[in-house]
Amino acid sequence: MKIIFIMKDGSEKICEFVEGQTILKIAEENQIPIRSFCEGFCVCGACHIIIENLMDKLPPISEKENNALDNAGGITLRSRLACQIVLNKELDGLRVSLT
C-alpha cells in the first residue's frame, strides 16, 4: 500500500506502508521532514499535515488531536496530525501535504 507525501516545493514522494503504522512513522522511516517534538504523543501539534484526499476514510478527529492542532499554524478543515492517523488498506493512495 502506498502514501504520497507532497513536499513543500511541490514534489511528491511515494512511500509504502503496512497497516497499523502512523503517517509520522512512515515519514520518519523515509526521511520525510515532518517535525515532532513530542515524539508522537499528540501534544505539540508540530506534525501538522494537510489531507488532500480520502478524508471520508479517516477516523474522526479526537478532542486531544483537535486541542494539539491549536498549537500549529495554518490550520484548515483538512488539517490533521501525522502521529494520530493509523494507516489501513482503505487509506491506500492517501495524499498528504507537508506544512
Disulfide bonds with the S-S distance in Angstrom:
none
